[in-house]
Amino acid sequence: MKSLCQLSSTLFLLTLLIWAPTAQAQPDLPDCDKRPHFIDPPWVNAEYYCAELVIHDESGGELGFTALATAPDGSLYATRPLIGEVLRLTDSDGDGLPDIAAIIISGLTLPNGLAYSNNALYVSGGSYIYKWANDELETLVDDLPAGEGFWTGGIAVGNDERIYVGIGAACDACIQQNNERGSILSFAMDGSDKQVVATGLRQPNDLVFQKDVLWAVDSGRDGLTLDTYYDELNRVEVGANFGWPYCIGMENTPDVAGNFDCEQAVPPALTFATHSNPLGITAYTGDAFPHLQGQLLVTLGGTSNEAVLNGFTLVTVNFDEAGQPTEPHIILPELPGSSPQWKDITLQKMHYQASGFWQHHPFDVTISREGWIYISLGGGTIWALRPR
């Protein structure tokens, strides 16, 4: 017979098992090529991924679905910035993929960033930060610097219970008249207590926290040589100036004349091919793809008016033992072989063969409660990468 001590220990362990957080159960999925929404192409690594169509709706035009966010109940949220709408997508046929879109918010100004936190959806756009909770919309901030130049960028909520938002610059490459343009601002959760976190950014399209570190993507000015690496991934710290418009690149090379010491600028933590145009970023914390744990995922939107099609890819960024980001790895479209990814002519051929995103730009990326990867792209389309 067990002693009272043994019984107590057993009950304690059972209690821990009952109350311990568990990963979202992975549904049983048929073979990839037997799923009704299987996409072939794009080229992805068949050892890990199955590419599937979530939804295609041309009614919203090229920017039909842009910024993305997911909620613990399985809902997928997406913005339509030119129409001023936020949509919620839910699963109607039980296959696990959200496929029916309903407008939940309308009348917004250029909604261009989404973050879901503590049962609320936060939206950035134009001069505004909005909060949507319990089917009610609240305007938290109405005086973000906006207007000419780049749109208000992404939004993130930190563990410090503050809201962070990227503010685009007012021009392509000129000295700013407003020190809050080309910056990252933060606010208390009620929209008060505005603070300037970092400056010297051109187009901070998106932000994400990973292990309490804030990361932001940025893009180089127009007219830069295509075989350089001037698009950026930045580790954001309070008071950092990343050098725009005066300095570019890892070495902070002087680029625009002015009264600024480029040696004082914070260099990017990692660079992408110039004009690959990083648009969306998220941290992978799911269980569906264990090999991606702890990595960042970045959509490189690409440009349409260049001879070389840099971008039009989804990349992962891993970290070395010192916590420094390592060379990006393209996972969509996956390049065959082990040749250098950024300069391989194979990537250009794959673009022109429609083996990936091109001709549409990938806009944003987010992770579902199951650890699946959702990507929005031009033309009103959302794709998913699910396990094989």
C-alpha positions as CSV (number, residue, x, y, z in Angstrom):
1,M,0.0,0.0,0.0
2,K,1.3,3.5,-0.9
3,S,2.1,5.8,2.0
4,L,0.3,9.1,2.4
5,C,3.5,10.8,1.2
6,Q,3.6,8.8,-2.0
7,L,-0.1,9.4,-2.6
8,S,0.4,13.2,-2.1
9,S,3.3,13.2,-4.5
10,T,1.2,11.3,-7.1
11,L,-1.7,13.7,-6.7
12,F,0.7,16.7,-7.0
13,L,2.2,15.3,-10.2
14,L,-1.3,14.7,-11.7
15,T,-2.3,18.2,-10.8
16,L,0.8,19.6,-12.6
17,L,0.0,17.5,-15.7
18,I,-3.6,18.8,-15.7
19,W,-2.7,22.4,-15.3
20,A,0.6,22.6,-17.2
21,P,0.3,24.6,-20.4
22,T,0.1,22.3,-23.5
23,A,0.9,22.9,-27.1
24,Q,-2.0,23.2,-29.5
25,A,-2.8,19.7,-30.7
26,Q,-1.9,19.1,-34.4
27,P,-4.9,17.9,-36.4
28,D,-4.6,14.7,-38.5
29,L,-3.9,15.9,-42.0
30,P,-4.0,13.9,-45.2
31,D,-1.0,13.7,-47.5
32,C,-0.1,17.1,-48.9
33,D,-1.1,16.4,-52.5
34,K,-4.5,15.0,-51.4
35,R,-5.5,18.2,-49.6
36,P,-8.1,20.3,-51.5
37,H,-6.1,23.5,-51.3
38,F,-2.7,22.1,-52.1
39,I,-0.6,24.6,-54.2
40,D,2.0,23.3,-56.7
41,P,4.1,25.3,-57.3
42,P,5.4,27.1,-55.1
43,W,8.6,25.2,-54.5
44,V,9.0,24.5,-50.8
45,N,11.0,21.8,-48.9
46,A,8.7,18.8,-49.1
47,E,10.4,17.3,-46.0
48,Y,8.8,20.0,-43.9
49,Y,6.1,22.0,-45.6
50,C,2.9,21.7,-47.5
51,A,1.9,24.9,-49.3
52,E,-1.9,25.5,-49.3
53,L,-4.3,28.2,-50.3
54,V,-6.2,29.8,-47.4
55,I,-8.2,32.3,-49.4
56,H,-8.2,34.2,-52.7
57,D,-10.5,37.2,-53.0
58,E,-9.8,39.8,-55.7
59,S,-12.5,42.2,-54.5
60,G,-10.0,44.1,-52.4
61,G,-7.5,44.6,-55.3
62,E,-3.8,44.2,-55.0
63,L,-3.8,45.2,-51.3
64,G,-6.7,42.9,-50.6
65,F,-5.0,41.3,-47.6
66,T,-1.8,42.9,-46.2
67,A,-1.0,43.0,-42.4
68,L,-1.8,39.8,-40.6
69,A,-2.3,38.7,-36.9
70,T,-3.7,35.6,-35.3
71,A,-5.6,35.0,-32.1
72,P,-5.6,32.0,-29.7
73,D,-9.2,31.1,-30.8
74,G,-7.9,30.3,-34.3
75,S,-9.1,33.6,-35.9
76,L,-6.9,35.2,-38.5
77,Y,-7.0,39.0,-38.9
78,A,-6.0,40.9,-42.0
79,T,-6.1,44.5,-43.2
80,R,-7.2,46.2,-46.4
81,P,-5.4,49.6,-46.0
82,L,-6.8,51.4,-49.1
83,I,-10.4,50.5,-48.2
84,G,-9.8,51.1,-44.4
85,E,-11.0,47.7,-43.3
86,V,-9.9,45.0,-40.9
87,L,-11.3,41.5,-41.6
88,R,-11.5,38.3,-39.5
89,L,-11.1,35.0,-41.2
90,T,-12.6,31.8,-39.7
91,D,-12.7,28.2,-40.6
92,S,-16.0,27.2,-42.2
93,D,-15.3,23.6,-43.5
94,G,-13.3,22.1,-40.6
95,D,-10.0,21.7,-42.4
96,G,-8.2,23.9,-40.0
97,L,-7.7,26.7,-42.5
98,P,-9.6,30.0,-42.0
99,D,-11.4,30.6,-45.3
100,I,-14.4,32.9,-44.7
101,A,-13.6,36.6,-44.3
102,A,-15.9,39.0,-42.5
103,I,-15.4,42.8,-42.1
104,I,-15.2,43.6,-38.4
105,I,-13.9,47.2,-38.6
106,S,-14.3,49.8,-41.3
107,G,-13.7,53.5,-41.8
108,L,-10.1,53.4,-40.7
109,T,-7.2,55.4,-42.1
110,L,-4.7,53.2,-44.0
111,P,-4.6,50.3,-41.5
112,N,-1.1,48.9,-42.1
113,G,-0.1,47.1,-38.9
114,L,-1.8,44.5,-36.6
115,A,-0.9,43.0,-33.3
116,Y,-3.0,40.7,-31.1
117,S,-2.4,40.8,-27.3
118,N,-4.4,40.2,-24.2
119,N,-7.7,39.5,-26.0
120,A,-7.4,42.7,-28.0
121,L,-6.4,43.6,-31.5
122,Y,-4.2,46.7,-32.0
123,V,-4.2,48.5,-35.4
124,S,-1.8,51.1,-36.6
125,G,-2.6,53.3,-39.6
126,G,-2.2,56.9,-40.7
127,S,-2.2,59.1,-37.6
128,Y,-3.9,56.5,-35.5
129,I,-3.5,53.6,-33.1
130,Y,-6.8,51.7,-32.6
131,K,-7.8,49.0,-30.1
132,W,-10.5,46.5,-30.9
133,A,-11.9,44.4,-28.1
134,N,-15.3,43.0,-27.3
135,D,-16.6,44.1,-30.7
136,E,-15.9,47.7,-29.8
137,L,-13.3,50.1,-31.4
138,E,-11.4,52.6,-29.4
139,T,-9.0,55.2,-30.7
140,L,-5.9,55.3,-28.5
141,V,-3.8,57.7,-30.5
142,D,-4.9,60.2,-33.1
143,D,-1.8,62.3,-33.7
144,L,1.0,60.1,-35.1
145,P,3.1,62.0,-37.6
146,A,1.8,61.0,-41.0
147,G,0.9,62.4,-44.4
148,E,3.4,62.6,-47.2
149,G,6.1,60.0,-47.5
150,F,5.9,56.4,-46.2
151,W,2.9,55.0,-44.4
152,T,2.8,54.4,-40.7
153,G,4.5,51.0,-40.2
154,G,3.9,47.9,-38.0
155,I,2.8,47.7,-34.4
156,A,3.9,45.4,-31.5
157,V,3.0,45.0,-27.9
158,G,5.9,44.4,-25.5
159,N,6.1,42.5,-22.2
160,D,6.7,45.9,-20.7
161,E,3.0,46.6,-21.4
162,R,3.8,49.3,-24.0
163,I,2.7,49.7,-27.6
164,Y,5.4,50.2,-30.2
165,V,4.8,51.5,-33.7
166,G,7.0,52.2,-36.7
167,I,6.8,55.7,-38.3
168,G,7.8,56.0,-41.9
169,A,10.0,58.9,-43.1
170,A,8.5,61.8,-45.0
171,C,10.7,61.3,-48.1
172,D,13.0,58.9,-49.8
173,A,16.4,60.4,-48.8
174,C,16.3,63.9,-47.2
175,I,16.9,65.5,-43.8
176,Q,13.8,65.2,-41.6
177,Q,12.0,68.3,-40.4
178,N,10.1,66.3,-37.8
179,N,12.2,64.2,-35.5
180,E,9.4,61.7,-35.0
181,R,9.3,60.7,-38.7
182,G,11.5,57.8,-39.6
183,S,11.4,56.5,-36.0
184,I,9.9,54.0,-33.6
185,L,7.6,55.4,-30.9
186,S,6.1,53.8,-27.9
187,F,3.0,54.5,-25.8
188,A,1.4,53.3,-22.6
189,M,-1.4,50.8,-23.2
190,D,-4.0,53.5,-23.0
191,G,-2.2,55.6,-25.7
192,S,-0.6,58.1,-23.3
193,D,3.1,58.7,-22.4
194,K,4.5,59.0,-26.0
195,Q,8.2,58.2,-26.1
196,V,10.7,58.3,-29.0
197,V,12.5,54.9,-28.9
198,A,14.7,55.0,-31.9
199,T,15.4,57.2,-34.9
200,G,17.3,57.2,-38.2
201,L,14.9,54.7,-40.0
202,R,13.5,55.1,-43.5
203,Q,10.7,52.6,-43.8
204,P,10.1,50.6,-40.6
205,N,7.5,48.4,-42.2
206,D,7.1,46.0,-39.3
207,L,8.2,45.2,-35.8
208,V,8.3,42.1,-33.6
209,F,9.4,41.1,-30.1
210,Q,11.5,38.0,-29.7
211,K,12.8,37.1,-26.2
212,D,12.1,40.7,-25.1
213,V,14.3,42.1,-28.0
214,L,12.5,44.4,-30.4
215,W,13.4,43.8,-34.1
216,A,12.5,46.1,-37.0
217,V,12.9,45.8,-40.7
218,D,13.9,48.8,-42.9
219,S,14.7,49.4,-46.6
220,G,17.4,51.4,-48.4
221,R,16.7,54.5,-50.5
222,D,15.9,54.4,-54.2
223,G,18.7,54.4,-56.7
224,L,21.1,52.1,-54.8
225,T,23.0,49.5,-56.7
226,L,21.2,46.2,-56.9
227,D,24.3,44.0,-56.0
228,T,24.7,45.6,-52.6
229,Y,23.1,44.8,-49.2
230,Y,21.4,47.9,-47.9
231,D,18.0,46.7,-46.7
232,E,18.1,46.0,-43.0
233,L,17.1,44.0,-39.9
234,N,17.7,46.2,-36.9
235,R,17.9,45.3,-33.2
236,V,16.1,48.2,-31.5
237,E,17.4,49.7,-28.3
238,V,16.2,52.9,-26.6
239,G,18.1,55.9,-28.0
240,A,19.5,54.2,-31.1
241,N,19.9,56.2,-34.3
242,F,20.3,53.9,-37.3
243,G,21.8,56.6,-39.5
244,W,19.2,57.3,-42.2
245,P,19.4,59.3,-44.4
246,Y,23.1,60.1,-43.7
247,C,24.6,56.6,-43.6
248,I,24.0,53.2,-45.2
249,G,25.2,49.6,-44.7
250,M,27.1,47.7,-42.1
251,E,30.0,50.1,-42.2
252,N,27.7,53.2,-42.0
253,T,29.1,54.6,-45.2
254,P,28.2,58.3,-45.6
255,D,25.4,58.7,-48.2
256,V,23.8,62.1,-47.7
257,A,25.6,65.2,-46.7
258,G,24.7,66.7,-43.4
259,N,25.8,67.5,-39.9
260,F,25.8,63.9,-38.6
261,D,28.7,61.6,-37.6
262,C,28.1,58.2,-39.2
263,E,30.4,56.6,-36.6
264,Q,27.7,57.3,-34.0
265,A,25.0,55.5,-36.0
266,V,24.0,52.0,-34.9
267,P,24.7,49.6,-37.8
268,P,22.1,47.0,-38.8
269,A,22.2,43.6,-37.2
270,L,21.8,42.0,-40.6
271,T,21.4,43.2,-44.2
272,F,19.3,41.9,-47.0
273,A,19.8,42.4,-50.8
274,T,19.1,46.0,-51.7
275,H,15.5,46.6,-52.9
276,S,14.4,43.2,-51.6
277,N,12.1,45.4,-49.6
278,P,11.4,43.7,-46.2
279,L,7.8,44.2,-45.4
280,G,6.7,41.7,-42.6
281,I,8.4,40.1,-39.7
282,T,7.4,37.6,-37.0
283,A,9.0,35.3,-34.5
284,Y,8.4,31.6,-34.8
285,T,7.3,30.1,-31.5
286,G,5.1,27.2,-32.7
287,D,5.5,23.5,-32.5
288,A,4.6,22.5,-36.1
289,F,8.1,23.1,-37.4
290,P,10.6,22.4,-34.5
291,H,13.6,23.3,-36.8
292,L,12.3,26.9,-36.9
293,Q,12.1,27.4,-33.2
294,G,13.7,30.7,-32.1
295,Q,14.0,32.0,-35.6
296,L,12.6,35.1,-37.3
297,L,10.6,34.9,-40.4
298,V,10.7,37.9,-42.9
299,T,8.7,38.6,-46.1
300,L,10.9,40.3,-48.7
301,G,8.3,42.0,-50.9
302,G,10.6,42.9,-53.8
303,T,10.1,45.6,-56.3
304,S,8.5,45.5,-59.8
305,N,10.5,48.2,-61.6
306,E,14.0,46.6,-61.4
307,A,15.8,44.4,-63.9
308,V,16.8,42.0,-61.1
309,L,14.0,40.6,-59.0
310,N,15.5,40.9,-55.5
311,G,13.0,39.8,-52.9
312,F,9.7,38.0,-53.6
313,T,10.7,35.5,-50.9
314,L,10.0,34.3,-47.4
315,V,13.2,33.9,-45.4
316,T,14.2,32.7,-42.0
317,V,16.8,34.3,-39.8
318,N,18.6,32.1,-37.2
319,F,21.0,33.2,-34.4
320,D,24.5,32.2,-33.4
321,E,25.6,31.3,-29.9
322,A,26.3,35.0,-29.2
323,G,22.7,35.9,-30.2
324,Q,23.7,37.5,-33.5
325,P,21.5,36.9,-36.6
326,T,23.0,34.7,-39.2
327,E,22.6,34.8,-43.0
328,P,19.0,34.5,-44.1
329,H,17.7,31.3,-45.6
330,I,15.0,31.3,-48.2
331,I,12.2,28.8,-47.6
332,L,9.8,30.0,-50.3
333,P,10.7,29.5,-53.1
334,E,13.2,26.9,-51.8
335,L,16.3,26.9,-54.0
336,P,17.7,23.5,-55.1
337,G,21.2,22.6,-54.0
338,S,23.5,24.5,-51.6
339,S,24.6,27.4,-53.8
340,P,24.7,31.0,-52.5
341,Q,21.0,32.1,-52.3
342,W,21.1,35.8,-52.8
343,K,23.2,35.9,-56.0
344,D,22.0,32.6,-57.7
345,I,20.5,33.1,-61.1
346,T,18.3,30.1,-60.3
347,L,16.2,32.4,-58.0
348,Q,15.5,34.8,-60.9
349,K,14.5,31.9,-63.1
350,M,12.2,30.6,-60.4
351,H,10.5,34.0,-60.2
352,Y,9.8,34.2,-63.9
353,Q,8.5,30.6,-63.9
354,A,6.0,31.6,-61.1
355,S,7.5,29.0,-58.7
356,G,7.0,31.3,-55.8
357,F,5.3,34.6,-55.1
358,W,6.2,36.6,-58.1
359,Q,4.4,38.5,-59.8
360,H,2.7,39.3,-56.5
361,H,4.5,40.8,-53.5
362,P,4.5,38.9,-50.2
363,F,3.3,41.4,-47.6
364,D,3.2,39.9,-44.1
365,V,3.7,36.7,-42.2
366,T,2.2,35.4,-38.9
367,I,2.0,32.2,-37.0
368,S,-1.2,30.4,-36.0
369,R,-1.9,28.7,-32.7
370,E,-0.9,25.4,-34.3
371,G,2.4,26.8,-35.4
372,W,1.3,27.1,-39.1
373,I,2.8,29.9,-41.2
374,Y,0.4,32.3,-42.9
375,I,1.6,34.7,-45.6
376,S,-0.4,37.4,-47.3
377,L,0.4,38.4,-50.9
378,G,-0.8,40.8,-53.5
379,G,-4.1,40.2,-55.3
380,G,-6.1,39.3,-52.2
381,T,-4.4,36.0,-51.4
382,I,-3.3,34.3,-48.3
383,W,-1.2,31.1,-48.3
384,A,-0.3,28.7,-45.5
385,L,2.6,26.5,-44.9
386,R,1.4,23.4,-42.9
387,P,3.3,20.2,-41.9
388,R,3.5,17.5,-44.5
